[in-house]
Amino acid sequence: MLFRSLLFNVLVWLPEDVFNWDVLTLIGSGLVVLTLARHAPSALLLGAAAILIAFAPALQVTVGAVEYWVNPWFDYDWTLSDVLIGYVAAGFFPLFPWLALPLIGVAVGRWLYADEESPRARGPRLAATGLGLLVLSQVVVVVLSGLAGPALHVQLGGRRMFPPTTGYVLTSIGTVLLLLGLLAHFVDREGAGPSLWRTLTTRFSRASFTLYLLHHVVHVWPLWVVGVWQGQETTVYWMNAMDQTTALLLAALFTAGCI
């Protein structure tokens, strides 16, 4: 999976961005780590996730992660140090803090789908946990970031995605757990009959990886092709090819085509 993610970067984002450490490389790394730690206690997985999140701000400050994001993308040099820094702390989805997500996911999945109690019964408690993390994210953004020094304030305060602030990370995890708990309680019911909603969500879930790959090809390759055809840089139309309304309309048509 890790090799496939790098190949995907070459084919879609072009060779110069092979080491941008996108979400697919994170998934590949997560699969490797979870294979090694699949029998580890859930408490250990959650503890490791907490360490990844807690140490990420200091690590980002140490390596100067913000400096790699002067442009709205991960701008690195082809050096071993930049490649490793991007993978660990500064890329699109670095190990610190995002490796916490698969670790938390395994622990939550073990608990939510254990045999002795149904997911529907555990859904409200999971939703409450997610809501608690959302409150904690607000505390981090408003209180802790104000107590930290100027450098750490940049990494704690606000909800910036690239490079991710702690507030953004906690908000993301809290939102996922909140929605997962609500869906487990209201949708994931034993004995529920077939419905259009279940059919669509099941199909999209099973094809999610394929759709992720496909949507990049659909919206990126035409921009590259037109740029080269006009004798310009391949990225000349990136993020400015059309107005937002037209882009949203095309996205809706793409979704309808997938259905």
C-alpha positions as CSV (number, residue, x, y, z in Angstrom):
1,M,0.0,0.0,0.0
2,L,2.8,2.4,0.8
3,F,4.4,1.8,-2.6
4,R,1.1,2.2,-4.3
5,S,0.6,5.5,-2.6
6,L,3.9,6.8,-3.9
7,L,3.1,5.5,-7.4
8,F,-0.2,7.4,-7.1
9,N,1.6,10.6,-6.3
10,V,3.8,10.2,-9.4
11,L,0.9,9.4,-11.7
12,V,-1.5,12.1,-10.4
13,W,0.5,14.8,-8.7
14,L,3.5,14.3,-11.1
15,P,7.0,13.0,-10.1
16,E,8.1,16.2,-8.3
17,D,5.5,15.6,-5.7
18,V,6.2,11.9,-5.0
19,F,7.2,12.7,-1.4
20,N,4.4,15.0,-0.5
21,W,3.2,12.4,2.0
22,D,-0.5,12.5,1.2
23,V,-3.3,10.6,3.0
24,L,-2.5,7.4,1.1
25,T,1.0,7.2,2.4
26,L,-0.4,7.7,5.9
27,I,-2.8,4.8,5.3
28,G,0.0,2.6,4.1
29,S,2.1,3.5,7.1
30,G,-0.9,2.9,9.4
31,L,-1.3,-0.6,7.9
32,V,2.3,-1.4,8.6
33,V,2.1,-0.2,12.2
34,L,-1.2,-1.9,12.8
35,T,0.1,-5.2,11.4
36,L,3.0,-5.0,14.0
37,A,0.7,-3.9,16.8
38,R,-2.5,-5.7,16.0
39,H,-2.4,-7.7,19.2
40,A,-1.4,-4.8,21.4
41,P,-3.9,-3.8,24.2
42,S,-6.3,-1.0,23.3
43,A,-5.0,1.1,26.2
44,L,-1.5,0.9,24.6
45,L,-2.9,2.0,21.2
46,L,-4.7,5.0,22.8
47,G,-1.7,5.9,24.8
48,A,0.5,5.9,21.7
49,A,-2.1,8.1,19.9
50,A,-2.1,10.6,22.8
51,I,1.7,10.8,22.6
52,L,1.6,11.4,18.8
53,I,-0.9,14.2,19.3
54,A,0.8,15.8,22.3
55,F,4.3,15.8,20.9
56,A,3.3,17.0,17.4
57,P,3.3,20.7,18.1
58,A,6.8,20.7,19.6
59,L,8.1,18.6,16.8
60,Q,6.6,20.8,14.2
61,V,8.2,23.9,15.8
62,T,11.6,22.0,16.0
63,V,11.7,21.2,12.3
64,G,10.1,24.5,11.1
65,A,7.0,22.8,9.6
66,V,5.3,26.1,8.8
67,E,8.2,27.2,6.6
68,Y,7.4,24.3,4.2
69,W,3.9,25.8,3.7
70,V,4.7,29.3,2.4
71,N,2.7,28.2,-0.7
72,P,-0.6,26.4,-0.3
73,W,1.1,23.0,-0.7
74,F,4.0,21.1,0.9
75,D,7.1,22.7,-0.8
76,Y,10.1,20.6,-0.1
77,D,13.6,20.1,-1.5
78,W,14.8,16.8,-2.8
79,T,17.0,16.1,0.1
80,L,16.9,13.2,2.6
81,S,16.3,15.6,5.5
82,D,13.3,17.3,3.8
83,V,11.8,14.0,2.8
84,L,12.1,12.6,6.3
85,I,10.8,15.8,7.9
86,G,7.8,15.7,5.6
87,Y,7.1,12.1,6.4
88,V,7.3,12.6,10.2
89,A,6.1,16.1,10.9
90,A,5.6,18.5,8.0
91,G,3.9,16.9,5.0
92,F,0.2,16.8,4.0
93,F,-0.5,13.9,6.5
94,P,2.6,13.3,8.6
95,L,3.0,10.5,11.2
96,F,2.9,13.2,14.0
97,P,0.0,13.6,14.7
98,W,-2.1,11.7,12.0
99,L,-0.9,8.2,12.8
100,A,-3.1,8.6,15.9
101,L,-6.2,8.1,13.7
102,P,-5.7,4.5,12.8
103,L,-4.6,3.6,16.3
104,I,-7.7,5.2,17.8
105,G,-9.8,3.6,15.1
106,V,-8.7,0.1,16.0
107,A,-9.3,0.7,19.7
108,V,-12.8,2.2,19.1
109,G,-13.7,-0.6,16.6
110,R,-12.8,-3.3,19.2
111,W,-15.0,-1.6,21.8
112,L,-17.9,-0.6,19.5
113,Y,-18.3,-4.0,17.9
114,A,-17.6,-6.3,20.8
115,D,-20.0,-9.2,21.1
116,E,-21.4,-8.5,24.5
117,E,-23.2,-5.3,23.6
118,S,-24.7,-3.9,20.4
119,P,-23.2,-0.9,18.6
120,R,-26.5,0.9,18.9
121,A,-26.3,0.7,22.7
122,R,-22.7,2.0,22.8
123,G,-23.4,4.7,20.2
124,P,-24.4,7.4,22.7
125,R,-21.3,6.9,24.8
126,L,-19.1,7.1,21.8
127,A,-20.9,10.3,20.6
128,A,-20.4,11.8,24.1
129,T,-16.7,11.0,23.9
130,G,-16.5,12.8,20.5
131,L,-18.4,15.7,21.9
132,G,-15.9,15.8,24.8
133,L,-13.0,16.0,22.4
134,L,-14.7,18.9,20.6
135,V,-14.9,20.7,23.9
136,L,-11.3,19.9,24.6
137,S,-10.3,21.3,21.2
138,Q,-11.9,24.6,22.1
139,V,-10.0,24.6,25.4
140,V,-6.7,24.0,23.5
141,V,-7.5,26.8,21.0
142,V,-8.7,29.4,23.5
143,V,-6.8,28.6,26.7
144,L,-3.7,26.5,26.2
145,S,-2.5,28.3,23.1
146,G,-2.7,31.6,25.0
147,L,-0.5,30.1,27.8
148,A,2.1,28.8,25.4
149,G,5.0,30.7,23.9
150,P,4.8,32.4,20.5
151,A,6.1,29.4,18.6
152,L,3.9,26.8,20.2
153,H,0.9,29.2,20.0
154,V,1.1,28.9,16.2
155,Q,0.8,25.1,16.4
156,L,-1.8,25.0,19.2
157,G,-4.1,27.8,18.3
158,G,-6.6,27.9,15.5
159,R,-7.8,25.1,13.3
160,R,-5.3,25.0,10.5
161,M,-5.1,21.8,8.4
162,F,-1.6,22.2,6.9
163,P,0.5,21.8,9.0
164,P,-2.2,20.7,11.4
165,T,-2.7,22.5,14.7
166,T,-3.7,20.5,17.8
167,G,-7.0,22.2,17.8
168,Y,-7.7,21.0,14.3
169,V,-6.6,17.4,15.1
170,L,-8.8,17.2,18.2
171,T,-11.7,18.7,16.2
172,S,-11.3,16.2,13.5
173,I,-11.2,13.2,15.8
174,G,-14.0,14.5,17.9
175,T,-16.2,15.0,14.9
176,V,-15.5,11.5,13.6
177,L,-16.3,9.9,16.9
178,L,-19.4,12.0,17.4
179,L,-20.8,11.1,14.0
180,L,-19.8,7.4,14.3
181,G,-21.6,7.2,17.6
182,L,-24.7,8.8,16.2
183,L,-24.7,6.6,13.1
184,A,-24.2,3.5,15.3
185,H,-27.2,4.4,17.4
186,F,-29.6,5.6,14.7
187,V,-28.5,3.7,11.5
188,D,-26.6,0.6,12.5
189,R,-29.6,-1.3,13.8
190,E,-29.9,-5.1,13.7
191,G,-32.8,-6.3,11.7
192,A,-33.2,-3.1,9.8
193,G,-34.7,-3.7,6.3
194,P,-33.2,-2.5,3.0
195,S,-33.5,1.1,1.9
196,L,-32.2,3.5,-0.7
197,W,-30.0,5.2,2.0
198,R,-28.4,1.9,3.1
199,T,-27.8,0.8,-0.5
200,L,-26.1,4.0,-1.5
201,T,-24.0,4.3,1.7
202,T,-23.0,0.6,1.5
203,R,-21.9,0.9,-2.2
204,F,-20.0,4.2,-1.6
205,S,-18.3,2.7,1.5
206,R,-17.2,-0.4,-0.3
207,A,-15.9,1.6,-3.3
208,S,-14.5,4.5,-1.2
209,F,-10.8,3.8,-2.1
210,T,-11.5,3.5,-5.8
211,L,-13.6,6.7,-5.8
212,Y,-10.8,8.5,-3.9
213,L,-8.3,7.6,-6.7
214,L,-10.8,8.3,-9.4
215,H,-11.8,11.8,-8.2
216,H,-8.2,13.0,-8.3
217,V,-7.8,11.7,-11.9
218,V,-11.0,13.4,-13.0
219,H,-10.3,16.8,-11.6
220,V,-6.5,17.0,-11.9
221,W,-5.5,15.4,-15.1
222,P,-7.6,17.7,-17.3
223,L,-5.8,20.7,-15.7
224,W,-2.4,19.1,-16.4
225,V,-3.3,18.2,-20.0
226,V,-4.6,21.7,-20.9
227,G,-1.6,23.4,-19.3
228,V,0.8,21.2,-21.3
229,W,-1.3,21.7,-24.5
230,Q,-1.0,25.4,-24.1
231,G,2.7,25.2,-23.6
232,Q,2.6,26.4,-20.0
233,E,3.5,24.9,-16.6
234,T,1.4,21.8,-15.8
235,T,0.1,23.4,-12.6
236,V,-0.9,26.8,-14.1
237,Y,-4.6,26.0,-13.7
238,W,-4.4,24.4,-10.3
239,M,-6.9,25.9,-7.9
240,N,-8.0,28.7,-10.4
241,A,-9.4,26.9,-13.4
242,M,-13.0,27.9,-12.8
243,D,-15.4,29.7,-10.4
244,Q,-16.6,27.9,-7.4
245,T,-20.2,27.5,-8.6
246,T,-19.1,25.7,-11.8
247,A,-16.8,23.5,-9.8
248,L,-19.6,22.5,-7.4
249,L,-21.9,21.7,-10.3
250,L,-19.3,19.5,-11.9
251,A,-18.7,17.8,-8.5
252,A,-22.4,17.1,-8.2
253,L,-22.5,15.6,-11.7
254,F,-19.5,13.4,-10.9
255,T,-21.2,12.1,-7.8
256,A,-24.4,11.4,-9.8
257,G,-22.3,9.5,-12.3
258,C,-20.7,7.4,-9.6
259,I,-24.1,6.5,-8.3
